[in-house]
Amino acid sequence: MADKRILHLLSPLRHASPFDLNMALDAGYDAVIPYTNVTMDEVASLVQDAIFSRSPKDGAKTCVFIGGKDAIAALDMLDRAKKAMVPPFVLSLFVDPAGSFTTAAAMVARLERALRASHSRELSGTRILVFGATGVVGFASAVISALEGAQVTLVGYDGIQRVQKAADEIAARFGTAVAAADGSSDDLKAQLLRGAEVALCAGRAGVEIISADLLKSSPGLLAVADVNAVPPLGVAGLDAFADGVKIGDGPTVGIGPLAIGQTKYQTEFGLFRRMIESTKPLTLDFRDAFALARDLAR
């Protein structure tokens, strides 16, 4: 019987993520082996090489982590991996491209807690804008929020075309509707913010998305959350450690990137531990990440 807990890390990128490698080893894996430049067509053969080398009774001790920087490609790789199983030869799967699923889960979970604590509100029915929505974190946070019943709008910094494509992908893949809007100027962002209750900022590092003037002109904004820890932050006046702290003169509370990062770290670590401790093979994606992040935030 095999004793080693082994994680095979698959990435379509040139380099595997050092963050994920460190996290998996710290969580307790005996060995973490990176595979880079992995194509979609190679996933099945790699998975089958892994499952057939061990007894079916040891399937839970063999795990595959899917990384990269593309949420859709990672989910497609996950699907290929699941289809490659030959029961009773199976293994555990965990998908978290660029840490986006665990980061998005942490952001939405912290938002949910802040809405409850400061405004006695739930995610369901809340009008949420997602900035940086074509990136992996923005995309994942939009999906999580929409599946929880929020009214989500993806905001494009360069027009509506790319966010509309993302909205169509979300509808087709997850069966939930999100809107798309042009936020390519401050005037357009101001119009959107005046009709919103929450803004999730997942834009590029070092880019301010919501200025102090935009905050002042958004009296109905209940909460903002930002995952950018590189100055300037995505929201003017937001402290990186803020966790439901009031920002500005209105009702808005802010959740900063380092508060989100704490829950993100605990979530990814916790999912690795869940696979290590399980006696049965698991398949973990953004839904599992949000369930754990929500428990941690509570």
Beta strands, then each sheet from edge to edge (+ up, - down):
strand 1: 6-10
strand 2: 31-35
strand 3: 62-66
strand 4: 92-95
strand 5: 127-131
strand 6: 151-156
strand 7: 179-182
strand 8: 198-201
strand 9: 223-226
strand 10: 243-246
strand 11: 253-255
strand 12: 283-284
sheet 1: 2+ 1+ 3+ 4+ 12+
sheet 2: 7+ 6+ 5+ 8+ 9+ 11+ 10-
end
